[in-house]
Amino acid sequence: MIDPSRIVITGHSAGGHLSLTTGMLPVSAGLDRRCPGNDELKVAAILNWMGITDVLDLQSSLWCRSL
């Protein structure tokens, strides 16, 4: 049985970024609409292994290199 109060998500690189995105989504985003049951799913922990955390900083550095 899955305990919905102990969900941990993890990912490496792009998967880490997706883990952060998934873990930070509000319930109103409807991520769990296809999950069976009536329990509200909440992420207990997020493990991000080298995923990007500052997309705006990444975009800025790429834009500067193209000049």
C-alpha positions as CSV (number, residue, x, y, z in Angstrom):
1,M,0.0,0.0,0.0
2,I,1.2,3.5,-0.8
3,D,1.3,6.0,2.1
4,P,0.3,9.3,0.4
5,S,1.9,11.3,3.3
6,R,5.4,9.9,2.6
7,I,5.9,10.5,-1.2
8,V,9.4,11.4,-2.1
9,I,10.4,12.4,-5.6
10,T,13.9,12.5,-7.0
11,G,15.7,13.1,-10.3
12,H,19.1,13.7,-11.8
13,S,19.8,16.7,-14.1
14,A,16.7,17.4,-16.1
15,G,14.9,14.8,-13.9
16,G,15.9,16.9,-10.9
17,H,14.4,19.9,-12.4
18,L,11.2,18.0,-13.1
19,S,11.2,16.7,-9.5
20,L,11.4,20.3,-8.3
21,T,8.6,21.4,-10.6
22,T,6.4,18.5,-9.6
23,G,7.0,19.0,-5.9
24,M,6.3,22.7,-6.0
25,L,3.0,22.5,-7.9
26,P,-0.1,23.4,-6.0
27,V,-3.0,21.0,-5.6
28,S,-5.0,23.2,-7.8
29,A,-2.7,22.2,-10.7
30,G,-4.5,18.9,-10.8
31,L,-1.4,16.7,-11.0
32,D,-3.1,13.9,-9.1
33,R,-6.3,13.8,-11.1
34,R,-5.5,10.3,-12.5
35,C,-4.4,8.8,-9.2
36,P,-6.9,6.3,-7.7
37,G,-8.4,7.1,-4.3
38,N,-9.5,10.3,-2.6
39,D,-6.4,11.1,-0.6
40,E,-4.8,14.4,-1.3
41,L,-1.3,13.7,-2.5
42,K,1.5,15.9,-1.1
43,V,5.2,15.5,-1.6
44,A,7.1,14.9,1.6
45,A,10.6,15.4,0.2
46,I,12.3,16.4,-3.1
47,L,15.9,15.1,-3.9
48,N,17.4,17.2,-6.7
49,W,20.6,15.7,-8.0
50,M,22.3,18.4,-10.1
51,G,19.1,19.7,-11.7
52,I,18.9,23.4,-12.7
53,T,17.3,25.7,-10.1
54,D,17.6,29.1,-11.7
55,V,16.3,29.0,-15.2
56,L,16.4,32.8,-15.7
57,D,20.1,32.8,-14.8
58,L,20.7,30.0,-17.3
59,Q,18.9,31.9,-20.0
60,S,20.9,35.1,-19.3
61,S,24.2,33.3,-19.5
62,L,23.2,31.6,-22.9
63,W,22.1,35.0,-24.3
64,C,25.3,36.7,-23.3
65,R,27.4,34.0,-25.0
66,S,25.5,34.5,-28.3
67,L,26.6,38.2,-28.6
